[in-house]
Amino acid sequence: MAEITRREYVQITEHRPWGSFTILADEEDHKVKRINVAPGQRLSLQRHRHRQEHWYVISGRATVTRNDEQIELAPGQSVDIGRGDVHRVRNDGPEELVFIEVQLGDYFGEDDIERLEDDYGRTT
């Protein structure tokens, strides 16, 4: 019979000017976040050197910038963001946007965010 192990893990929610994110898993080979974006808000235009991301929309509508593309996503739809892709997500809708972000790579620290544009003055 397989042994079941339970890791003690405390979910951490961090608030940002655009909304918040909750870390659901933080492992050596991946990180998972639930991201909430308030109506009319958007994240910084950014890129990462150490990770790729997969975004899956739970509720609301997302407008995703990926390099030169504009991609509209509804609940149940997803998009992949490659390492080095210039990207951002925007919530133009009247309700909160909620999506799950799965990060894969060799480093997941917040200091791997290279901000190219930011509505809140947080450029690197």
DSSP file (Angstrom, degrees, kcal/mol; ACC not computed):
  #  RESIDUE AA STRUCTURE BP1 BP2  ACC     N-H-->O    O-->H-N    N-H-->O    O-->H-N    TCO  KAPPA ALPHA  PHI   PSI    X-CA   Y-CA   Z-CA
    1    1 A M              0   0    0      0, 0.0     2,-0.1     0, 0.0     0, 0.0   0.000 360.0 360.0 360.0 139.0    0.0    0.0    0.0
    2    2 A A        -     0   0    0      1,-0.1     2,-0.4     0, 0.0     0, 0.0  -0.427 360.0-122.1 -71.1 142.0    1.3    3.5   -0.9
    3    3 A E        -     0   0    0     -2,-0.1     2,-0.5     1,-0.0    -1,-0.1  -0.707  20.4-146.0 -85.5 134.1    2.2    5.7    2.0
    4    4 A I        -     0   0    0     -2,-0.4     2,-0.4     2,-0.0    -1,-0.0  -0.879  14.8-168.1-101.7 126.6    0.4    9.0    2.2
    5    5 A T        -     0   0    0     -2,-0.5     2,-0.5     2,-0.0    -2,-0.0  -0.883   8.1-150.8-113.6 148.4    2.3   12.0    3.5
    6    6 A R        -     0   0    0     -2,-0.4     2,-0.5     2,-0.0    -2,-0.0  -0.970   5.7-152.9-121.5 122.1    0.8   15.3    4.4
    7    7 A R        -     0   0    0     -2,-0.5     2,-0.5     2,-0.0    -2,-0.0  -0.782  18.4-128.9 -91.1 132.1    2.8   18.5    4.1
    8    8 A E        +     0   0    0     -2,-0.5     2,-0.4     2,-0.0    -2,-0.0  -0.694  39.0 170.3 -77.1 127.0    1.9   21.2    6.5
    9    9 A Y        -     0   0    0     -2,-0.5     2,-0.6    16,-0.0    -2,-0.0  -0.989  26.0-152.3-145.2 130.5    1.4   24.3    4.3
   10   10 A V        -     0   0    0     -2,-0.4     2,-0.3     2,-0.0    13,-0.1  -0.902  24.2-128.2-102.7 124.0    0.0   27.7    5.2
   11   11 A Q        -     0   0    0     -2,-0.6     2,-0.5    11,-0.1    13,-0.1  -0.533  23.3-153.5 -71.0 134.3   -1.6   29.6    2.3
   12   12 A I  E     -A   23   0A   0     11,-0.7    11,-2.6    -2,-0.3     2,-0.5  -0.945   6.6-162.8-114.1 126.3   -0.2   33.1    2.0
   13   13 A T  E     -A   22   0A   0     -2,-0.5     2,-0.4     9,-0.2     9,-0.2  -0.933   5.1-167.7-108.7 130.0   -2.2   35.9    0.5
   14   14 A E  E     -A   21   0A   0      7,-2.9     7,-2.2    -2,-0.5     2,-0.4  -0.958  12.5-140.8-116.8 135.4   -0.4   39.0   -0.7
   15   15 A H  E     -A   20   0A   0     -2,-0.4     5,-0.3     5,-0.2    -2,-0.0  -0.757  20.5-179.9 -97.5 140.6   -2.2   42.2   -1.6
   16   16 A R  E >   -A   19   0A   0      3,-2.9     3,-1.0    -2,-0.4    -2,-0.0  -0.823  45.4 -99.7-128.9 166.8   -1.2   44.4   -4.5
   17   17 A P  T 3  S+     0   0    0      0, 0.0     3,-0.1     0, 0.0    26,-0.0   0.803 124.4  46.8 -60.2 -27.0   -2.6   47.7   -5.9
   18   18 A W  T 3  S-     0   0    0      1,-0.1    20,-2.6    23,-0.1     2,-0.3   0.566 130.4 -74.8 -90.6 -11.3   -4.4   45.6   -8.7
   19   19 A G  E <   -AB  16  37A   0     -3,-1.0    -3,-2.9    18,-0.2     2,-0.3  -0.917  62.3 -72.2 155.3-127.6   -5.8   42.9   -6.4
   20   20 A S  E     -AB  15  36A   0     16,-2.2    16,-3.0    -2,-0.3     2,-0.3  -0.982  22.6-145.5-159.0 166.5   -4.2   40.0   -4.6
   21   21 A F  E     -AB  14  35A   0     -7,-2.2    -7,-2.9    -2,-0.3     2,-0.5  -0.996   7.1-154.1-139.8 148.6   -2.7   36.5   -5.0
   22   22 A T  E     -AB  13  34A   0     12,-2.5    12,-2.6    -2,-0.3     2,-0.7  -0.982  19.1-132.2-120.1 128.1   -2.7   33.4   -2.8
   23   23 A I  E     +AB  12  33A   0    -11,-2.6   -11,-0.7    -2,-0.5    10,-0.2  -0.710  26.8 175.2 -81.1 117.6    0.1   30.9   -3.0
   24   24 A L  E     +     0   0A   0      8,-2.7     2,-0.3    -2,-0.7     9,-0.2   0.763  69.0   8.1 -93.7 -30.8   -1.5   27.5   -3.2
   25   25 A A  E     - B   0  32A   0      7,-1.6     7,-2.6     2,-0.1    -1,-0.3  -0.983  54.2-176.0-151.5 141.5    1.6   25.4   -3.7
   26   26 A D  E     + B   0  31A   0     -2,-0.3     5,-0.2     5,-0.2     2,-0.2  -0.786  26.1 154.5-142.0  93.3    5.3   26.3   -3.6
   27   27 A E        -     0   0    0      3,-2.9     3,-0.2    -2,-0.3    -2,-0.1  -0.590  56.8-100.2-115.3 174.0    7.5   23.3   -4.5
   28   28 A E  S    S+     0   0    0      1,-0.2    77,-0.1    -2,-0.2     3,-0.1   0.843 121.9  32.7 -63.5 -33.9   11.0   22.9   -5.9
   29   29 A D  S    S+     0   0    0      1,-0.2    76,-0.6    75,-0.1     2,-0.3   0.447 127.1  12.2-108.2  -0.9    9.7   22.3   -9.5
   30   30 A H  E     - C   0 104A   0     -3,-0.2    -3,-2.9    74,-0.2     2,-0.3  -0.987  51.1-152.6-165.3 162.8    6.6   24.4   -9.6
   31   31 A K  E     -BC  26 103A   0     72,-1.6    72,-3.3    -2,-0.3     2,-0.4  -0.993  12.0-159.0-140.1 141.7    4.5   27.1   -7.9
   32   32 A V  E     -BC  25 102A   0     -7,-2.6    -8,-2.7    -2,-0.3    -7,-1.6  -0.986  11.4-179.2-126.9 131.5    0.7   27.6   -8.1
   33   33 A K  E     -BC  23 101A   0     68,-2.5    68,-2.9    -2,-0.4     2,-0.6  -0.956  25.0-143.2-127.7 147.1   -1.1   30.9   -7.3
   34   34 A R  E     -BC  22 100A   0    -12,-2.6   -12,-2.5    -2,-0.3     2,-0.5  -0.963  29.5-161.7-101.7 120.6   -4.7   32.0   -7.3
   35   35 A I  E     -BC  21  99A   0     64,-3.2    64,-2.2    -2,-0.6     2,-0.5  -0.913  10.8-166.0-114.2 129.8   -4.7   35.5   -8.7
   36   36 A N  E     -BC  20  98A   0    -16,-3.0   -16,-2.2    -2,-0.5     2,-0.5  -0.962   4.5-168.7-114.8 123.0   -7.6   38.0   -8.2
   37   37 A V  E     -BC  19  97A   0     60,-2.9    60,-2.6    -2,-0.5   -18,-0.2  -0.959  19.6-130.5-116.4 122.9   -7.6   41.1  -10.4
   38   38 A A    >   -     0   0    0    -20,-2.6     3,-1.9    -2,-0.5    53,-0.3  -0.278  40.7 -80.9 -67.5 153.2  -10.0   43.9   -9.5
   39   39 A P  T 3  S+     0   0    0      0, 0.0    53,-0.2     0, 0.0    -1,-0.1  -0.280 117.1  15.8 -54.6 136.0  -12.3   45.4  -12.2
   40   40 A G  T 3  S+     0   0    0     51,-2.2     2,-0.2    53,-0.4    52,-0.1   0.505 105.0 112.9  79.9   4.3  -10.4   48.1  -14.3
   41   41 A Q    <   -     0   0    0     -3,-1.9    50,-2.8    50,-0.3     2,-0.3  -0.680  42.2-172.0-109.9 162.6   -7.0   46.9  -13.1
   42   42 A R  B     -F   90   0B   0     -2,-0.2    48,-0.2    48,-0.2    77,-0.2  -0.990  22.9-116.8-148.8 154.5   -4.0   45.3  -14.7
   43   43 A L        -     0   0    0     46,-2.2     3,-0.0    -2,-0.3    76,-0.0  -0.355  49.8 -79.6 -81.4 168.9   -0.7   43.8  -13.8
   44   44 A S        -     0   0    0      1,-0.1     2,-0.6    -2,-0.1    74,-0.2  -0.311  44.0-105.7 -67.4 153.1    2.6   45.2  -14.9
   45   45 A L  E     +G  117   0B   0     72,-1.8    71,-3.6    43,-0.1    72,-1.4  -0.737  67.1 149.6 -76.4 121.6    3.9   44.5  -18.4
   46   46 A Q  E     -GH 115  87B   0     41,-2.7    41,-2.9    -2,-0.6     2,-0.3  -0.845  38.5-152.3-148.9 174.0    6.7   42.0  -17.5
   47   47 A R  E     -G  114   0B   0     67,-1.0    67,-2.5    -2,-0.3     2,-0.4  -0.969  13.1-140.4-151.7 164.0    8.8   39.1  -18.4
   48   48 A H        -     0   0    0     37,-0.3    36,-1.9    -2,-0.3    65,-0.1  -0.962   8.0-164.4-128.4 143.6   10.7   36.3  -16.5
   49   49 A R  S    S+     0   0    0     63,-0.5    -1,-0.1    -2,-0.4    34,-0.1   0.703  90.1  39.5 -93.6 -24.2   14.0   34.7  -17.2
   50   50 A H  S    S+     0   0    0     62,-0.2    56,-1.8    57,-0.1    57,-0.8   0.444 111.1  40.3-111.5  -1.4   13.6   31.6  -15.0
   51   51 A R  E     -D  105   0A   0     54,-0.2    33,-0.4    61,-0.2     2,-0.3  -0.979  52.1-147.7-148.4 158.0   10.0   30.4  -15.5
   52   52 A Q  E     -D  104   0A   0     52,-2.9    52,-2.3    -2,-0.3     2,-0.3  -0.816  25.5-148.1-114.0 162.4    7.1   29.8  -17.8
   53   53 A E  E     -DE 103  81A   0     28,-2.9    28,-3.4    -2,-0.3     2,-0.4  -0.957  13.8-157.2-136.3 152.2    3.5   30.2  -16.8
   54   54 A H  E     -DE 102  80A   0     48,-1.8    48,-2.6    -2,-0.3     2,-0.5  -0.999  16.2-160.3-125.7 125.2    0.1   28.6  -17.6
   55   55 A W  E     -DE 101  79A   0     24,-2.8    24,-1.9    -2,-0.4     2,-0.5  -0.927   7.0-173.4-111.7 128.9   -3.0   30.8  -16.8
   56   56 A Y  E     -DE 100  78A   0     44,-2.4    44,-2.7    -2,-0.5     2,-0.3  -0.977  21.6-134.3-123.1 117.0   -6.4   29.2  -16.4
   57   57 A V  E     +D   99   0A   0     20,-2.6    19,-2.8    -2,-0.5    42,-0.3  -0.548  25.2 175.1 -78.0 128.9   -9.4   31.5  -16.0
   58   58 A I  E     -     0   0A   0     40,-3.0     2,-0.3     1,-0.4    41,-0.2   0.839  67.7  -7.7 -95.2 -49.5  -11.9   30.6  -13.2
   59   59 A S  E    S+D   98   0A   0     39,-1.7    39,-2.7    16,-0.1    -1,-0.4  -0.987 106.2  26.8-150.8 158.2  -14.2   33.6  -13.3
   60   60 A G  S    S-     0   0    0     -2,-0.3     2,-0.4    37,-0.2    37,-0.1  -0.338  87.0 -73.2  82.9-171.4  -14.4   37.0  -15.0
   61   61 A R        -     0   0    0     34,-0.3    32,-0.5    13,-0.1     2,-0.4  -0.979  40.4-154.3-128.0 139.4  -12.8   37.9  -18.3
   62   62 A A  E     -I   73   0B   0     11,-2.5    11,-2.8    -2,-0.4     2,-0.6  -0.900  10.0-158.4-115.0 139.9   -9.1   38.4  -19.0
   63   63 A T  E     -IJ  72  90B   0     27,-2.3    27,-2.0    -2,-0.4     2,-0.5  -0.975  24.2-164.2-110.8 114.2   -7.4   40.4  -21.7
   64   64 A V  E     -IJ  71  89B   0      7,-3.4     7,-3.1    -2,-0.6     2,-0.6  -0.855  13.3-155.7-105.9 129.5   -3.9   39.0  -22.0
   65   65 A T  E     +IJ  70  88B   0     23,-2.6    23,-1.7    -2,-0.5     2,-0.4  -0.918  17.3 173.9 -97.3 123.6   -1.0   40.7  -23.7
   66   66 A R  E >   -IJ  69  87B   0      3,-1.8     3,-2.5    -2,-0.6     2,-0.3  -0.917  64.3 -58.2-132.6 106.9    1.6   38.1  -24.8
   67   67 A N  T 3  S-     0   0    0     19,-4.0    18,-0.0    -2,-0.4    -1,-0.0  -0.441 123.3 -15.5  54.2-117.7    4.3   39.7  -26.9
   68   68 A D  T 3  S+     0   0    0     -2,-0.3    -1,-0.3    -3,-0.1     2,-0.2   0.387 119.0  97.4 -95.0   4.5    2.5   41.3  -29.8
   69   69 A E  E <   -I   66   0B   0     -3,-2.5    -3,-1.8     2,-0.0     2,-0.5  -0.634  56.9-154.7 -95.3 150.3   -0.8   39.4  -29.3
   70   70 A Q  E     -I   65   0B   0     -2,-0.2     2,-0.5    -5,-0.2    -5,-0.2  -0.994  20.5-171.5-117.5 120.2   -4.0   40.4  -27.5
   71   71 A I  E     -I   64   0B   0     -7,-3.1    -7,-3.4    -2,-0.5     2,-0.5  -0.956  12.9-151.2-121.3 124.7   -5.9   37.3  -26.2
   72   72 A E  E     -I   63   0B   0     -2,-0.5     2,-0.4    -9,-0.2    -9,-0.2  -0.821  18.0-170.6 -94.8 129.8   -9.4   37.4  -24.7
   73   73 A L  E     -I   62   0B   0    -11,-2.8   -11,-2.5    -2,-0.5     3,-0.1  -0.969   8.6-170.8-125.7 138.8  -10.1   34.6  -22.2
   74   74 A A    >   -     0   0    0     -2,-0.4     3,-2.2   -13,-0.2   -17,-0.3  -0.669  51.1 -58.6-112.2 170.9  -13.4   33.6  -20.6
   75   75 A P  T 3  S+     0   0    0      0, 0.0   -17,-0.2     0, 0.0    -1,-0.1  -0.244 126.7  25.8 -52.9 136.3  -13.9   31.1  -17.7
   76   76 A G  T 3  S+     0   0    0    -19,-2.8     2,-0.2     1,-0.3   -18,-0.1   0.328 100.6 107.9  90.3  -6.4  -12.5   27.6  -18.6
   77   77 A Q    <   -     0   0    0     -3,-2.2   -20,-2.6   -20,-0.1    -1,-0.3  -0.689  46.9-170.7-102.9 158.8  -10.0   29.0  -21.1
   78   78 A S  E     -E   56   0A   0     -2,-0.2     2,-0.3   -22,-0.2   -22,-0.2  -0.904  12.5-157.5-143.8 168.4   -6.2   29.2  -20.7
   79   79 A V  E     -E   55   0A   0    -24,-1.9   -24,-2.8    -2,-0.3     2,-0.4  -0.989  16.1-132.9-147.3 148.4   -3.0   30.6  -22.2
   80   80 A D  E     -E   54   0A   0     -2,-0.3     2,-0.5   -26,-0.2   -26,-0.2  -0.885  12.1-160.1-104.8 136.6    0.7   29.7  -21.9
   81   81 A I  E     -E   53   0A   0    -28,-3.4   -28,-2.9    -2,-0.4     3,-0.1  -0.970  16.4-147.1-115.3 115.7    3.3   32.3  -21.3
   82   82 A G    >   -     0   0    0     -2,-0.5     3,-2.2   -30,-0.2   -34,-0.3  -0.360  33.4 -80.2 -80.3 161.0    6.8   31.2  -22.3
   83   83 A R  T 3  S+     0   0    0      1,-0.3   -34,-0.2   -36,-0.1    -1,-0.1  -0.389 120.7  15.8 -55.5 131.1   10.1   32.1  -20.6
   84   84 A G  T 3  S+     0   0    0    -36,-1.9    -1,-0.3   -33,-0.4     2,-0.2   0.300  90.0 140.1  85.2 -10.3   11.0   35.6  -21.8
   85   85 A D    <   -     0   0    0     -3,-2.2     2,-0.5   -37,-0.1   -37,-0.3  -0.461  55.2-127.3 -65.3 135.7    7.6   36.4  -23.2
   86   86 A V        +     0   0    0     -2,-0.2   -19,-4.0   -39,-0.1     2,-0.3  -0.757  49.5 159.3 -80.8 125.4    6.5   40.0  -22.6
   87   87 A H  E     +HJ  46  66B   0    -41,-2.9   -41,-2.7    -2,-0.5     2,-0.3  -0.958  26.2 166.9-150.4 161.6    3.1   39.7  -20.9
   88   88 A R  E     - J   0  65B   0    -23,-1.7   -23,-2.6    -2,-0.3     2,-0.4  -0.949  23.1-134.9-164.8 162.7    0.4   41.2  -18.7
   89   89 A V  E     - J   0  64B   0     -2,-0.3   -46,-2.2   -25,-0.2     2,-0.4  -0.977  18.3-167.7-126.2 143.4   -3.2   40.5  -17.8
   90   90 A R  E     -FJ  42  63B   0    -27,-2.0   -27,-2.3    -2,-0.4     2,-0.7  -0.972  15.3-148.1-131.6 142.7   -6.0   43.2  -17.7
   91   91 A N        +     0   0    0    -50,-2.8   -51,-2.2    -2,-0.4   -50,-0.3  -0.899  25.9 162.2-111.6 100.8   -9.5   43.0  -16.2
   92   92 A D        +     0   0    0     -2,-0.7    -1,-0.1   -31,-0.3   -30,-0.1   0.485  49.0  97.5 -91.6  -5.0  -11.8   45.3  -18.3
   93   93 A G  S    S-     0   0    0    -32,-0.5   -53,-0.4     2,-0.2     4,-0.1  -0.192  83.3-114.6 -84.1 174.4  -14.9   43.7  -17.0
   94   94 A P  S    S+     0   0    0      0, 0.0     2,-0.3     0, 0.0    -1,-0.1   0.584  94.3  60.4 -84.0 -11.5  -17.3   44.7  -14.2
   95   95 A E  S    S-     0   0    0    -57,-0.1   -34,-0.3     1,-0.1    -2,-0.2  -0.772  97.9 -83.0-116.8 162.3  -16.5   41.7  -12.0
   96   96 A E        -     0   0    0     -2,-0.3     2,-0.5   -36,-0.1   -58,-0.2  -0.328  39.6-133.2 -60.7 139.2  -13.3   40.4  -10.4
   97   97 A L  E     -C   37   0A   0    -60,-2.6   -60,-2.9   -37,-0.1     2,-0.4  -0.844  24.3-173.7 -93.2 129.3  -11.1   38.3  -12.6
   98   98 A V  E     +CD  36  59A   0    -39,-2.7   -40,-3.0    -2,-0.5   -39,-1.7  -0.993  11.2 160.6-125.6 126.9   -9.9   35.1  -10.9
   99   99 A F  E     -CD  35  57A   0    -64,-2.2   -64,-3.2    -2,-0.4     2,-0.5  -0.983  34.9-124.4-142.8 157.7   -7.3   32.8  -12.6
  100  100 A I  E     -CD  34  56A   0    -44,-2.7   -44,-2.4    -2,-0.3     2,-0.5  -0.863  22.1-158.7-100.9 131.8   -4.9   30.1  -11.6
  101  101 A E  E     -CD  33  55A   0    -68,-2.9   -68,-2.5    -2,-0.5     2,-0.6  -0.954   3.9-166.9-113.0 122.6   -1.2   30.5  -12.5
  102  102 A V  E     -CD  32  54A   0    -48,-2.6   -48,-1.8    -2,-0.5     2,-0.4  -0.950   9.7-160.2-108.6 120.9    1.0   27.5  -12.7
  103  103 A Q  E     -CD  31  53A   0    -72,-3.3   -72,-1.6    -2,-0.6     2,-0.4  -0.852   9.2-176.4-103.4 134.5    4.7   28.3  -12.8
  104  104 A L  E     +CD  30  52A   0    -52,-2.3   -52,-2.9    -2,-0.4     2,-0.3  -0.990  35.8  78.0-126.5 138.5    7.3   25.9  -14.1
  105  105 A G  E    S- D   0  51A   0    -76,-0.6   -54,-0.2    -2,-0.4     3,-0.1  -0.993  85.1 -69.2 162.2-156.4   11.1   26.5  -14.1
  106  106 A D  S    S+     0   0    0    -56,-1.8     2,-0.3    -2,-0.3   -55,-0.1   0.436 110.2  28.5-113.0  -1.4   14.2   26.6  -12.0
  107  107 A Y        -     0   0    0    -57,-0.8    -1,-0.3   -78,-0.1   -57,-0.1  -0.935  49.5-179.2-159.7 136.2   13.4   29.7   -9.8
  108  108 A F        +     0   0    0     -2,-0.3    -1,-0.0    -3,-0.1   -57,-0.0   0.203  34.7 135.5-124.4  15.0   10.1   31.2   -8.7
  109  109 A G    >   -     0   0    0      1,-0.1     3,-1.8     2,-0.1    -2,-0.0  -0.269  63.5-121.0 -67.4 152.1   11.0   34.3   -6.6
  110  110 A E  G >  S+     0   0    0      1,-0.3     3,-1.3     2,-0.1    -1,-0.1   0.713 109.6  71.8 -64.4 -19.7    9.2   37.6   -7.1
  111  111 A D  G 3  S+     0   0    0      1,-0.3    -1,-0.3     3,-0.0    -2,-0.1   0.443  79.2  75.9 -78.7   3.3   12.6   39.1   -8.0
  112  112 A D  G <  S+     0   0    0     -3,-1.8     2,-0.7   -64,-0.1   -63,-0.5   0.288  72.9 104.1 -89.1   8.9   12.4   37.2  -11.3
  113  113 A I    <   -     0   0    0     -3,-1.3     2,-0.8   -65,-0.1   -65,-0.2  -0.829  55.0-166.4 -92.4 116.4    9.9   39.8  -12.5
  114  114 A E  E     -G   47   0B   0    -67,-2.5   -67,-1.0    -2,-0.7     2,-0.5  -0.896  14.4-152.3-100.1 105.1   11.3   42.3  -14.9
  115  115 A R  E     +G   46   0B   0     -2,-0.8     9,-1.2   -69,-0.2   -69,-0.3  -0.678  22.7 174.0 -84.0 123.7    8.7   45.1  -15.0
  116  116 A L  E    S+     0   0B   0    -71,-3.6     2,-0.3    -2,-0.5   -70,-0.2   0.756  74.8   7.7 -96.9 -33.0    8.7   47.0  -18.3
  117  117 A E  E     +G   45   0B   0    -72,-1.4   -72,-1.8     5,-0.1    -1,-0.4  -0.982  67.7 179.7-145.2 145.8    5.6   49.2  -17.6
  118  118 A D    >   -     0   0    0     -2,-0.3     3,-1.2   -74,-0.2     5,-0.2  -0.944  27.8-149.7-153.9 130.0    3.7   49.5  -14.4
  119  119 A D  T 3  S+     0   0    0     -2,-0.3    -1,-0.1     1,-0.2   -76,-0.1   0.617 101.6  50.7 -69.6 -12.2    0.6   51.6  -13.5
  120  120 A Y  T 3  S-     0   0    0      0, 0.0    -1,-0.2     0, 0.0   -76,-0.0   0.171 116.9-104.1-116.9  15.1    1.8   51.9   -9.9
  121  121 A G  S <  S+     0   0    0     -3,-1.2     2,-0.2     1,-0.1    -2,-0.1   0.729  78.5 130.7  74.8  23.2    5.4   53.0  -10.4
  122  122 A R        +     0   0    0      2,-0.0     2,-0.2     0, 0.0    -7,-0.2  -0.293  26.3 145.1-104.7  48.3    7.1   49.6   -9.7
  123  123 A T              0   0    0     -2,-0.2    -7,-0.1    -5,-0.2    -9,-0.0  -0.543 360.0 360.0 -84.6 152.5    9.4   49.3  -12.7
  124  124 A T              0   0    0     -9,-1.2    -1,-0.1    -2,-0.2    -8,-0.1   0.413 360.0 360.0 -97.8 360.0   12.8   47.7  -12.4
